[in-house]
Amino acid sequence: MYYGLLTLSVVMFGVQFMMNSRYQRYAGSGMAATFMFALFGNTAGLVCLLIINKFAFGFTPFTLIMAVLTALNSILYTFCSLKAFEHINLSLYSIFAMLGGMVLPFVFGVLFYSEPLTVGNVICFVLIVAALSLTVERGEKKNGGIYYAGVFLLNGMSGVLSKIFTSAGFEKCNAAVYSIWVSIATVVISGVILLCMLRTVKKPSLPAFGFAAGCGAISRVANYFLVVALAVLPAAVQYPFVTGGTMIVSTVISVLCHQKPSRRELLSVALSFVGLLALILFETVIYTI
């Protein structure tokens, strides 16, 4: 069941990256575009999560604190993502995002939560790092490095914050209610800032609104699936799976969008697939012994 949730979230993340890139084309990458993206996207995500949770709700102080921290991290990640798209394509963007999303939670889980280093997750981790390194091309634009680093760190912090929430011993709400609070916090923060910028904010185009709402809904539901799975699967297993899977999905989407992948990109996808296969096989053996 939980690997099924991870697989579904992987597909959703691949689609989300594509929609994020399209939003940047229509809305730009400034502060106003960032907060509009956060506002529209999380409003749509909030509606989806309320429906999934059958409009049940709850509250604890720890849940609210973690939701606010996650919301701030999400807004900063959106800003860095939109800025990064000015310099790099979807494929290279996904490398920075996914590498950060894998490495930080992996290391955090091993160091601070004593998650086991199994043969499967080590092989998967090494192969995916090798796969990511293959996709780096010479001659990419040098400027924008701070935004690439932001994408790397902030996407990784998303997984770290989820791990802290699921593992902490404080009284807390379930994964669905936590995700709802993250959306609420993001809507409130971005809405207040947009009100302060009202005179300088231009009305978004219909395509920009559509991509923001679609991306937000997909992102919130996909992250909800990750939080649910994280209650059972170690971060050292989950995030290599998500990273390798998203690389594969992103490549498939690029092909469907008539962007022919290079041989190196195809080889990187093959390495990712082998890494995922090793992870699933070894973890299946462990859980069945």
C-alpha positions as CSV (number, residue, x, y, z in Angstrom):
1,M,0.0,0.0,0.0
2,Y,2.7,2.5,1.0
3,Y,4.8,1.9,-2.0
4,G,1.7,2.4,-4.0
5,L,1.2,5.8,-2.4
6,L,4.9,6.7,-3.1
7,T,4.5,5.7,-6.7
8,L,1.4,7.9,-7.1
9,S,3.1,10.8,-5.4
10,V,6.1,10.3,-7.8
11,V,3.9,10.7,-10.8
12,M,2.2,13.7,-9.3
13,F,5.6,15.4,-8.6
14,G,6.7,14.9,-12.2
15,V,3.5,16.6,-13.4
16,Q,3.9,19.3,-10.8
17,F,7.4,20.2,-12.0
18,M,6.1,20.6,-15.5
19,M,3.2,22.8,-14.4
20,N,5.6,24.9,-12.3
21,S,7.7,25.6,-15.3
22,R,4.7,26.6,-17.4
23,Y,3.5,28.9,-14.6
24,Q,6.8,30.7,-14.7
25,R,6.5,31.3,-18.4
26,Y,3.1,33.1,-18.0
27,A,3.6,34.9,-14.6
28,G,7.4,35.5,-14.4
29,S,9.5,35.0,-11.3
30,G,9.2,38.0,-9.1
31,M,7.9,38.3,-5.6
32,A,4.3,38.9,-6.7
33,A,4.4,35.8,-8.9
34,T,5.7,33.8,-6.0
35,F,3.0,34.8,-3.6
36,M,0.2,34.5,-6.1
37,F,1.4,31.0,-6.9
38,A,1.4,30.2,-3.2
39,L,-2.0,31.7,-2.6
40,F,-3.9,30.2,-5.6
41,G,-2.1,26.8,-5.4
42,N,-2.6,26.3,-1.7
43,T,-6.2,27.4,-1.9
44,A,-6.8,24.7,-4.5
45,G,-4.8,22.3,-2.4
46,L,-6.7,23.1,0.8
47,V,-10.0,22.3,-1.0
48,C,-8.7,18.9,-2.1
49,L,-7.3,18.0,1.3
50,L,-10.6,19.0,3.0
51,I,-12.5,16.7,0.7
52,I,-10.0,13.8,1.2
53,N,-10.3,14.3,5.0
54,K,-14.1,14.5,4.8
55,F,-13.9,18.0,6.2
56,A,-12.7,16.7,9.6
57,F,-10.4,19.1,11.4
58,G,-8.2,19.3,14.5
59,F,-5.6,21.4,16.3
60,T,-2.5,21.1,18.4
61,P,0.2,23.8,19.1
62,F,2.9,21.5,17.7
63,T,0.9,20.9,14.5
64,L,0.5,24.6,13.9
65,I,4.2,25.4,14.6
66,M,5.3,22.7,12.1
67,A,2.7,23.8,9.6
68,V,3.9,27.5,9.7
69,L,7.6,26.4,9.3
70,T,6.6,24.1,6.4
71,A,4.6,27.0,4.8
72,L,7.5,29.4,5.0
73,N,9.9,26.8,3.6
74,S,7.4,26.1,0.7
75,I,7.1,29.8,-0.2
76,L,10.9,30.3,-0.3
77,Y,11.2,27.1,-2.4
78,T,8.6,28.5,-4.9
79,F,10.5,31.7,-5.2
80,C,13.9,29.9,-5.8
81,S,12.2,27.6,-8.3
82,L,10.7,30.4,-10.4
83,K,14.1,32.2,-10.4
84,A,15.9,29.0,-11.3
85,F,13.6,28.5,-14.3
86,E,15.1,31.7,-15.8
87,H,18.4,29.9,-16.2
88,I,17.8,26.2,-16.4
89,N,15.4,23.8,-18.1
90,L,12.9,21.3,-16.4
91,S,15.4,18.4,-16.5
92,L,18.2,20.2,-14.8
93,Y,15.8,21.9,-12.3
94,S,14.5,18.4,-11.3
95,I,18.1,17.4,-10.6
96,F,18.7,20.1,-8.0
97,A,15.2,19.6,-6.5
98,M,15.3,15.8,-6.3
99,L,19.0,15.6,-5.2
100,G,18.2,17.9,-2.3
101,G,14.9,16.1,-1.6
102,M,16.8,12.8,-1.3
103,V,20.1,13.6,0.4
104,L,18.9,15.8,3.2
105,P,16.1,13.5,4.5
106,F,18.3,10.4,3.9
107,V,21.2,11.8,6.0
108,F,18.9,13.3,8.6
109,G,17.0,10.0,9.2
110,V,20.3,8.1,9.5
111,L,22.0,10.6,11.8
112,F,19.2,11.7,14.1
113,Y,16.7,8.8,14.0
114,S,19.1,5.9,13.7
115,E,17.4,4.6,10.6
116,P,19.2,1.5,9.3
117,L,21.5,1.6,6.3
118,T,20.5,-1.4,4.3
119,V,22.1,-2.8,1.2
120,G,19.0,-1.8,-0.8
121,N,18.9,1.9,0.2
122,V,22.7,2.3,-0.1
123,I,22.7,0.8,-3.6
124,C,19.8,3.0,-4.6
125,F,21.3,6.1,-3.1
126,V,24.7,5.6,-4.9
127,L,23.1,4.8,-8.2
128,I,20.7,7.8,-8.1
129,V,23.6,10.2,-7.2
130,A,25.5,8.7,-10.2
131,A,22.4,9.1,-12.4
132,L,22.0,12.8,-11.3
133,S,25.7,13.5,-12.1
134,L,25.3,12.2,-15.6
135,T,22.6,14.8,-16.4
136,V,24.8,17.7,-15.6
137,E,25.9,19.3,-18.9
138,R,28.8,21.6,-19.5
139,G,28.1,25.0,-20.7
140,E,25.0,25.6,-18.5
141,K,24.6,29.2,-17.4
142,K,26.7,30.1,-14.4
143,N,24.5,32.8,-12.9
144,G,21.6,31.9,-10.6
145,G,23.7,29.6,-8.4
146,I,22.0,30.9,-5.2
147,Y,18.6,29.8,-6.6
148,Y,19.9,26.4,-7.5
149,A,21.2,26.0,-4.0
150,G,17.9,27.2,-2.6
151,V,16.0,24.6,-4.6
152,F,18.4,21.9,-3.3
153,L,18.2,23.0,0.3
154,L,14.6,23.9,0.6
155,N,13.2,20.9,-1.2
156,G,15.4,18.8,1.1
157,M,14.1,20.7,4.2
158,S,10.5,19.8,3.2
159,G,11.4,16.1,3.8
160,V,13.3,16.9,7.0
161,L,10.3,18.9,8.4
162,S,7.9,16.0,7.5
163,K,10.2,13.5,9.2
164,I,10.4,15.7,12.4
165,F,6.6,16.0,12.4
166,T,5.9,12.3,12.0
167,S,8.6,11.2,14.5
168,A,8.2,13.8,17.3
169,G,6.6,12.7,20.5
170,F,4.4,15.8,20.9
171,E,0.7,15.7,20.7
172,K,-0.2,16.2,17.0
173,C,-2.9,15.8,14.4
174,N,-3.0,13.2,11.7
175,A,-1.2,13.6,8.3
176,A,-4.3,15.0,6.6
177,V,-5.0,17.6,9.2
178,Y,-1.3,18.6,9.3
179,S,-1.4,19.0,5.5
180,I,-4.5,21.2,5.8
181,W,-2.8,23.4,8.3
182,V,0.2,23.8,6.0
183,S,-2.1,25.0,3.2
184,I,-4.0,27.4,5.6
185,A,-0.7,28.8,6.9
186,T,0.6,29.3,3.3
187,V,-2.6,31.0,2.2
188,V,-2.6,33.3,5.1
189,I,1.0,34.3,4.8
190,S,0.9,34.8,1.0
191,G,-2.4,36.6,1.2
192,V,-1.3,39.1,3.8
193,I,1.9,39.9,1.8
194,L,-0.1,40.2,-1.4
195,L,-2.4,42.7,0.3
196,C,0.6,44.8,1.2
197,M,1.8,44.6,-2.4
198,L,-1.7,45.3,-3.9
199,R,-0.7,48.4,-5.8
200,T,2.1,46.7,-7.6
201,V,0.4,43.3,-8.3
202,K,-0.8,42.7,-11.8
203,K,-3.9,40.6,-12.5
204,P,-2.7,37.1,-13.4
205,S,-3.6,35.6,-16.7
206,L,-6.1,32.7,-16.9
207,P,-3.3,30.2,-17.9
208,A,-1.1,31.3,-14.9
209,F,-4.0,31.0,-12.5
210,G,-4.8,27.5,-13.9
211,F,-1.2,26.3,-13.6
212,A,-0.8,27.7,-10.1
213,A,-4.1,26.1,-8.9
214,G,-3.3,22.7,-10.6
215,C,0.3,22.7,-9.3
216,G,-0.8,23.5,-5.8
217,A,-3.5,20.9,-5.7
218,I,-1.2,18.2,-7.0
219,S,1.7,19.2,-4.7
220,R,-0.4,19.3,-1.5
221,V,-2.0,15.9,-2.2
222,A,1.3,14.3,-3.2
223,N,3.0,15.6,0.0
224,Y,0.1,14.3,2.0
225,F,0.8,10.9,0.6
226,L,4.5,11.2,1.6
227,V,3.6,12.1,5.2
228,V,1.3,9.1,5.4
229,A,3.9,6.8,4.0
230,L,6.6,8.3,6.3
231,A,4.8,7.1,9.3
232,V,5.7,3.5,8.2
233,L,8.7,3.7,5.8
234,P,12.1,5.1,6.9
235,A,13.1,8.4,5.2
236,A,16.3,6.6,4.0
237,V,14.0,4.3,2.0
238,Q,11.3,6.7,1.0
239,Y,13.2,9.7,-0.5
240,P,15.6,7.7,-2.7
241,F,12.5,6.0,-4.1
242,V,10.8,9.4,-4.7
243,T,13.9,10.9,-6.3
244,G,14.6,8.1,-8.7
245,G,10.9,7.7,-9.6
246,T,10.5,11.4,-10.3
247,M,13.5,11.5,-12.6
248,I,12.0,8.7,-14.6
249,V,8.6,10.5,-14.7
250,S,10.2,13.8,-15.7
251,T,12.0,12.2,-18.6
252,V,8.8,10.5,-19.8
253,I,7.0,13.9,-19.6
254,S,9.8,15.5,-21.6
255,V,9.5,12.9,-24.3
256,L,5.7,13.5,-24.4
257,C,6.3,17.2,-24.7
258,H,8.6,16.5,-27.7
259,Q,11.8,17.2,-25.9
260,K,14.2,14.5,-27.0
261,P,16.3,13.2,-24.1
262,S,20.1,12.8,-24.6
263,R,21.9,9.5,-24.3
264,R,23.2,10.6,-20.9
265,E,19.7,11.4,-19.7
266,L,18.5,8.0,-20.8
267,L,21.4,6.3,-19.1
268,S,20.6,8.3,-15.9
269,V,17.0,7.0,-16.1
270,A,18.3,3.5,-16.5
271,L,20.5,3.8,-13.4
272,S,17.6,5.3,-11.4
273,F,15.4,2.3,-12.4
274,V,18.1,-0.2,-11.3
275,G,18.4,1.7,-8.1
276,L,14.7,1.6,-7.4
277,L,14.6,-2.1,-8.3
278,A,17.4,-2.8,-5.8
279,L,15.6,-0.8,-3.1
280,I,12.3,-2.5,-3.6
281,L,13.8,-6.0,-3.8
282,F,16.0,-5.7,-0.7
283,E,13.4,-3.9,1.4
284,T,10.8,-6.6,0.4
285,V,13.2,-9.3,1.6
286,I,13.8,-7.5,4.9
287,Y,10.1,-7.0,5.6
288,T,9.2,-10.6,4.8
289,I,12.0,-12.3,6.8
